[in-house]
Amino acid sequence: MAVRQPPVIWAQRESFLYVTIEIDDVKIEDLTADSSKLHFKGTSHTEVFETTMEFFDEINGEGMKRTPTNTRVIELTIPKKESKWWPRLLKEKGKVHWLKVDFDKWKDEDDSGAEDGMPFGGDGGFDLNSYMNQMGGGGAPDFDGLDDDDDGDMPD
């Protein structure tokens, strides 16, 4: 049985990586990370998948966490050893057909300012509806009692 390379998507923040191995109904045989590599081996149905990714810079392999999901993929959060942005995921330059950017999780370096550490989705907890209610602006005005006499008949 031939071993296949699994499709992988990734994104980053300044201090950690998101790595998702996209295989459904997989039985994980090995999932390990050390200071510079991630190794995965698993079986899905009758196919064997395996990959070893050597990262651009060092990671904290012991801090790797698998996100429990019901989506039939393996989602990992891997802390970087140093908090800094990487220009790419892998040590080797060049593109590989099995690795893509996870645009659902992607954030540019200049987009990641203060909201990464802020609670409530990066808005600092500000709720416009609550603010408007406190200012007496809660709800739409009642127009039912207004006179509609100035509305003329519309021509045919």
Buried (B, 14 or more C-beta within 10 A) or exposed (E): EEEBEBBBBBBBBBBBBBBBBBBEEBEBEEBEBEEBBBBBBBBBEEBEBBBEBEBBBEBBBEEBEEEEEEEEBBBBBBBBBEEEEBEBBBEEEEEEEBBBEBEEBBBEEEEBEEBEEEEEEEEEEEEEEEEEEEEEEEEEEEEEEEEEEEEEEEEE
